[in-house]
């Protein structure tokens, strides 16, 4: 039996079950059930996109029920490669399809967005909470240093506000050459902007989040794949919103700090956050 939890990075529980003669995934949320409902609503309302190379869609929500102590989401089991599997199995064509699909998604989100001014205090307050929640002293110091860098930014920044996945790492992207790209684990965020998805993809394509625990040989292959197949939309959106993308990437990395439980991830975060802070 496949243990899906070995690939997950959240506290939610995943298990394979059978439903109406189909193999399905049941995800059980045990905390913040209101947020779980918002997460599933984003997944339900996602409109499929077509790139010419692949269909980009969300995993179908077969059932979602909220109980007193938990919420349960039922989805079809989707075959394909995801996260750490890309550098092992991805050919040049598959990597190109993935890159084009992610660019199409980012462009669609940006086109549907509206620009609004966002107060810098939102990010300062969030980083303060992150620092207070981080038990590792070295990581807490790093988060505090990151927050001090925000002093050079304006008090307000214009952001494209609108739909986003919210946690668009490669671990939440399933690619099948025939079925296309399926998105899972949508996340309701503190700031609903397409730049959340840009930052999360940079977390993988630039900093190698999904490959941080792989052997050196696979890590090098993953780095090469990400370097040459970075979605073009990331580069173009970063030119449009340089300060904002830097800020969102800094926030995405810093917010990992309270959840670090192993030395490999700790060293990866120190290196990544230090590199990001240098701009």
N, C-alpha and C positions, 0 to 999 in steps of 0.2 A: 504494500500500500504506500502510495506517495505521501510523504509528510510535507504538506504545503507550508507549514509554519517555519521550516528551515529557510525558506526564501523570503519570509515576511520580516518587516522591520517595525511593526506596530505591536501593540499588546492584544489586538483582536485575534480571535481563534479561527483558523480555517480548517475545514475538513471536507473530504470527498464523500458524497452521499448519492444514492440513487433515487430518482424522482420521475415517475411516469416513463420508466424504461430508459431514462437518460442519466448519464454521469453528470453530476452537478457539484458545485462548490457551495457550501454553506459557511457564511461568515457570521460570527457571533460577536457583537459589540457588548461590552460589559461596563463601559463608562461613558458619560456624556451622551446619553441616548438622544437628546434633542439635536446635538450635532450630527449624530449618526443618521437621523432622519434627513437633515439637510444634505449630507453627503450622498445619500441614496437618491434624493430628489435631483441632484446634479447629474447623476448617472442616468436616471430615467429620461431626463429632458434633453440629453445630448443629441444633436441632430447629425446623422452620418454625413461624411464628406467623401468626395471622390477625387482622386489625384490624377487619374489616367493610368497610374501604375497599381494603385490599391485603394480599397475602401477603408476609411477610418471610421470606426464606430465604437460604441460603448458596449460592454457586456450586458446582455439582456437581464433585466430584473424580473425573475419568474415569480418571486414572492418576497414580501418584506413585512415582518410582524414585530411589533414593539410589546414587550412584556414588562412586568414591574421591575425586574432586575437585569434585563438584557434586551437586545434587539437582534433579530436574525434575518439575514439577507440570503436569498437563494438565487444562484446564477448558473447557467450552463458551464460545464467544464470546457475551456477553450484550449485546444492544442496549439502549440507553437513555441517559439523561443522568446525568452525574456531576460532582462537583467544581465546577470553574469554569463548567461549562455551565448550572448551575441558574439563575443570574441572567439568562442570555441567553434561555433557552427556557421557564422555569417560569411557568405561569399560576398564578392564585390557588388553583385547585383542586389542581393538582399540588403546590404548596407545602404546602397543608393536608394532603394525603395523606402527603407526606414527614414532616411534623411529627408526625402521629398515629402513623405507623408507627414512628418513632424512639422516641416515648413508650411505645408498647406494648412495644418491645424493652427499654427501660430498666426498666419496671415488672416485666416478666417476670424479668429478671436479679435485681432487688432481692428479689422474692418468693422466689426460689430460693436466696438467699444466707443465710449465718449470720454473726452478729456475733462478731468476735474482736478482742482488743486487739493493736495493732501498735506496736512500739517506734519512737520518733521517730528513733533512731539509724540505722534503715534508710534514711531519707530523707537524713539528714546525710551518710552514707557515699556514697550515690548522687550527691549534689550535689558532693562532693569529687572523685569520679571524673570527673564532667562538667567541672568547672573545670580539672582536670589535662589533660583531652583537648581543651580549647578553645584553639586557637592564636591567635585574635583577642583582643588584650589588652583591648579595650573590653568585649567580650562576657564574657570571663573575669571581669573585675571585677564585672560585673552579676550573674553567677552566684554569686560569693562574697557579694555583698550580699544576694542572695536567701536563701542558706543562713543568714546571720546573723539573718534575721527569724524563723527557726524557734525561736530561743531563748525566745520568748514562749509557745510551745505546751507543753502537758503532755508528760511523758516517754513517755506512752502515750496512744493515741487508739483508740476503738472504730471498727472498719471493718466494713461488710458484705462478707464474703468469699465469692466464688463466681465463676461463669462470667462472662466478658466477652469482647467482640470483641478489645479490646486496642489497636486503632488506628482508632477509629471516627470518622475525619474524613469529610467529604463526598466526598473523592476515592476512598474505599473503599466508597461506596454508589452502586449503579446503580438508577435508577428508570425503569421503563417503565409508562405508564398502564394497560396491559393485563396485563402479566406480574407487576407488583408490584415489590417492593424486593428486590434481590439484594446480599448482602454479600460482599466480597472482601478479600483480604490480611489475614486474621486474624493476630494477633501474640501470642506468648507473652510475658508481662510479668514484671517483678520483683515485682509485687503483683497477684494475681488478684482484682480487686474490680470491681463494676459502676461504681464511681466513676472508674475509668480511662476508661470510655466517656462518662460525664458530662463529664469534663475535656476529652477529645478533641473532643466536640461543641461545648463552649464555645470551644475553640480556633478553630472555624469560625464558629459563630453569634455569638459575642461579639467575637472578635479578627480574623476574616476571613482565616484561613490560606489557604484554597483560592482566594481572590480577590485575594491580595496583589499579583499581577503584572498584574492587569487594568487597562485604561484607566479613568480617573476616572469616566466616565459609567456603566460597568458596575459599578465598585466601589460607587457610590452605590446602584444598583439592588440589588446584592447585600446591602448594609447594610440597606436597607429590608425586603427579603425576610426576612433573618435576624431583624431586630428584631420583625417582626409575626408570624413563624411559628416562634419559639423553642419547641421542644417543651416542653409543660407539665410533663412529668416532670422536666426539669432544674430548674425553679423549685421544685417540691415536694421533690425529693431534696436540693436545696441547703438548704432550710429544716430538713430532718432532720439533715443532716451539714454544717453551715456551715464549720467549721474544716477538715474532711477534704476537702471539695470545693475549697476555696481551696488547700489544700496540694497536692492532685493536679493542679490547674490550673497552679500554680506549677511543679511538677515537669515537667509535659508541655511547658511552654514552655521551661524552662531546658534540658531535654535535647535541644533542637534546636540549641543553640549550637555544638557541635563539628562540625556538618554544614553550617553556613552557608558558601556559596561565592559569593554575589552581594550587591551593595550593597542591592538592594531588599529581600531577605529579612533582611539584617542590620538595616536601619532598622525593618522591620516587627517584628522580635524585640525590639529595644530599646524601641520604643513599647509593645508588648504586655506585655512582662515588667515594665516600669516601672509600667504601669497596674495590673497584677495585684498587684504588691508593695504598692501603696497600699491594697489591700483593696477 
